[in-house]
């Protein structure tokens, strides 16, 4: 399944000792995470220092939830932004992965109810 590229449900559940309700709540927190919107605002304002902090927070959230591709891309962006670099291709890859990760998370949350 393609969504495995974006979310490793087994690994995520392992991090919460199989507690599906807890994992689902955490996934919902990701969907509502203010850091994601803040990141885009900081990028739009050219504030790469604050954007790197938001990217670091997104990296932590993605890592905790086993959102593999988003973790990798936000890690890369975090490092670039700390150096004052904002690569357009990496930003496009991040936004694409974010959109697909959100869809995979919503699908996973529905599956956790089953």
RADAKA-V160032 format. One record per run of one state. SS is the DSSP state (hx for helix, st for strand, lp for the rest). FROM is the first residue (numbers start at 1). LEN is the number of residues. If there is no record, write none. Layout:
# RADAKA-V160032
SS;FROM;LEN, SS;FROM;LEN
This chain:
# RADAKA-V160032
lp;1;1, hx;2;4, lp;6;3, hx;9;7, lp;16;4, hx;20;12, lp;32;2, hx;34;11, lp;45;3, hx;48;18, lp;66;2, hx;68;15, lp;83;5, hx;88;26, lp;114;1
